Amino acid sequence: MALVAMLGIVGCHGGEAGPGMGGHGPVPVLVAKAIRKTVAQRMHAIGRVEAYSTVEIKSQINGQVMKVHFKEGQDIAKGDLLFTIDPRPFDAALNQSLADLNRDKAQKVQMGNDFSRYQTLLKEGVGSRQQYDEAKSKYEAIDATVAADEASVQTARLNLEYTSIVSPIDGRTGNLILHEGNLVKANADTAMVVINQIKPVYVDFAVPEQQLAQIRSSITSHPLDVDAVAPDEKKTTVRGVLSFVDNTVDATTGTIQLKGVFDNRDQKLWPGQFVDTYLTLNQLPDAVLVPSQAVQTGAEGSYVFIVDKKMKAALRTVAVGDTIDGDTVIESGLRGGETVVTDGQLRLMPGGTVMIKSDRATPRTAS
C-alpha cells in the first residue's frame, strides 16, 4: 500500500518521473487529424467604421426656423424636407423685384419707341444728332436696368427656395442643434444637423507596409474581399470589397491605409465602431490545417507531436502560416491525415506511449 501511495504522488508531480517521461504507463492526450482543404489567405487588422458620406446642414440665408420636419436619429431620403425658414420676408422681396422689373420693362418699351423715332428722323435729315444720341443712351441704360432687375428676381426666387432646406443624401440624422423658433445665420459655424450616410459604409484599417506589395499584386487580378466582424453578441461577419489603397505610406507608423466598402443593408456596422477586419488576398488550395492548440513553440521553432499507429508520440518540426478560425496552416513538415496531439503535450517525450482520452480523434472535415 505504501508503494502504491508513492507511485500516486510521483504521478501527481509534473517535475518528477511520470507516464511518457521515463515512468510507467501511457500519457492521456487529446488528438485531432490534420486535414487538407482550400483556405483563404487573409490579413487581420483592427478597423474603424466611417460613414460613406457626411453632410453638415447649414442655412444659406438669415431667418427664423419655423418648422423642423424630422426627428433626431431618423432615417431620411434624398430630397426630404428638413427645415422651413420663415419665407415671408423673401416672398416680399421677390414681389418687390418683380414690380421693379415690370416697371422698368414698361419704361424700356417707351424709350425704345423714342429711340426708333429719333433714328428715323435722323435718317430723313429732320432730326438732330444730339436728340438721337440721348435717346440711344437712355434706351441702352434702361436695357441694362431691366437685365439687373431680372437678376434680382432670380436672386429673390433663389432665396425663397432656400427657406425650404432638403436633404442632399440618403442617410440618418444626428443631434438637432437648432429647434423651431431659433434664429439662424447664413453659413453659420455650427451646423443645424449632421447627416451620415450609413448605407453603404466604409471600414478604414491599416496594414504594415511590408504587405503592400502582396496586396497590389493580388488586387490586379481580382477584387479583394474584406470581412468585418461586428461587435455584437453573435459576432456577425459582414462582407465588403476593398475600395481604396492610400497613395502614401505613413512614415510615422510604417503602415498603409486601406478602406473596404460595405452595403450595410442590415445596418450591422455603425460609424465610429471598431471592428475586426480580415482582408482576403488569395485562396490556398489543398492546405494542411491542424487545431492551433496542437502547435507548440520551442527553442528551434514551432513543432507538433504526432501519434503513429503504435500509439507512440514523435516530435515534428513544422513551418506555420496563418491562423484561420481556430486552425493553423502548416506550410511544411506535416501531411494531411496524420494525427496530432492537441492536449497533454507537456507530459510527452518523443517516443513515449500515449493513450487517447476519447475512443476516436476529434471529428474534423475537409471542406
Phi, psi and omega in degrees: 000321178297321179297318178297319179297320179294319178296324177295321179295318179299319181292336182274345183255115183296335184280350181254176181298134181211187181300133179076001181231040179097355178265206183247148174091154180284159178270125177287130183220163168255144184227166175209160179270138170287131183242161175245131175197167178278126181232161180272136173275114190233157172243139181251141176206160173269121182250165178231130181282135176225150182298147178296322173206151181230131182234128172266118182276120178229153178278147176259004178220163172272142178170188180251135178286116182268326185207137172251124190257017180213170175249152179301136180078014182272141172283131182230161179250159177301131180094352178293140180288129182254307183227151169238122176261143184314113185272351189300314178300325184280331174292320178294320179297323178293317178297321178296318180294321178294321178296316178298320180295315181295320178299312184289332175294321178295318177295325179296321178298314180297313181290333176291322176295318178298318181297318178295320181296311181293330177294321178292317180297322180294322179294327180276355176080014180251356178248157181273155177293325181296317178297320178298314181296321179295318179295320179295317181297317180295321181294316179294325179293315181291330177296318177293323179296318178297320178298319177294321178297320179296321177295321178295323178294318178298318178296317180296320178295319180296316178298324178293322176295327180293347178288344174250110182262122182245161181283131178276350183217165165282138180178199181230132182283151177257214182290132179279122183268316182249123180261175180301137180096344180283149173274139181240144178255151178294129177052049180293161180294325182261133180287150176290323175197155177247132179249129176249131174273115184247004173224095005275182175226164172257152165240118184261127179211167183229146177231158179300146183297338179296338182268358183297317182298319180293322178295314181296323179293321182287323187288341178286339184260334182195155176296143182260127178282145175234125177253132177242129179266112182291143182279053176251181184295327182272356183052052183297134178261127180245134184255136175224195183229139176296125185240348187207133170235122184298155182270003182217137172278134179291113183293335182285316184257345183070031181236162177244136184273134179232160175221138170247145179251134183234136180292330172055039182298324180272002179056041175286335180255143184228133181308133180098344180290150169259133184226153170284127185241134180234120178261119181270120182268305183212171172260131178261104182284144173056042179277149178268127181233143173227157174302140185300330181289349177283338184273124178246161181239128179234191182295332182258010178116204183276148179208163173226157170263129175251155180243125180270185183292337179271012180062035175256142180267139176227140180272132183232120176284134184227158171255125186256153177243225183287157171257124186230113175052046177087355176250153178245134177282128176260111183283329178201156177103355183211146178250155175296141180097342178289150182265128181242151178276129179252346178205137181105010183296331186295337181260004184266148168232147177306131181091353181286156179273143181237160174230121181285128184297319176262165184278000175206160181293157179303125183299132177216143182239145175265110182231000000 
